Amino acid sequence: MISRDRYHQADAAADADADAAVRPRSADGEPADQEKASAEPVGDSRVGGTDEGADTGSVDTELAGQQSDSGADGKGLEVYGDSAYGTGDARAAYREGGHDTVIKPKPLRPAVDDGFTLDDFDIDEEDGTVTCPAGHTRTMSAKRTVTFGKVCADCPLRERCTTAKDGRSMTIHPHEDLLRAARAQARTPEFKQAYPIRSTVERIIAFTATQNGRRIKLRYLGVTKNHAWLRTRCAAINLRTLLKHGLTRRDGAWALT
């Protein structure tokens, strides 16, 4: 999972694994060209951690618990992650913390091939009801389950909805509105353009947190000293990357050849 301060560069958080890295921005404040990711220096405007083997619950809680003043300008973060970080509870916590999300949602599986998914059902939280594509409305139980039962028996849309003998049934997540909004967001061109940032930054994280194929161990006790060490390492990686790509002095100023 990756978080980005939306308007200003924020300090990178040095944690127990030194899992922090960032991407530079272009002059207009937008992320640099994805095709040039391998040549980009490491900085500190994005903070992230890979999710392989991670405790997603603890990571979600730590980030989502940061309030909206966590950004350098007092505004929330933009959080990037795969579907493991996109549960309903996690999304609710991000929203509570004032953060935006660019997190891949889990795909919906229809009960029958090419059939209706949950998104085809209208959910009315205020009335506590669910209406199926055929227009039948049922009330959610206290545990938020819905059973359509007998109305499915002679429904003309049954073949596209369910194969269950007792008709279609489902359980509605307490944060279904956020999950549904996330699925809609994932279909937008803006999401498809922004989401690849996640994999780009994760590669930079891996590059920053390893050396000669091995995980780097922190040298100090306490966040302050390790934070200073991490910033120095990021600066050194930036300088090395820039030198490899032609950084030089020209007419009293730095330039890339």
Beta strands, then each sheet from edge to edge (+ up, - down):
strand 1: 2-5
strand 2: 46-48
strand 3: 77-81
strand 4: 100-103
strand 5: 122-124
strand 6: 129-131
strand 7: 137-139
strand 8: 145-147
strand 9: 169-171
strand 10: 210-211
strand 11: 214-215
strand 12: 247-250
strand 13: 253-256
sheet 1: 2+ 1- 3+ 4+
sheet 2: 5+ 6- 7+
sheet 3: 8+ 9-
sheet 4: 10+ 11-
sheet 5: 12+ 13-
end
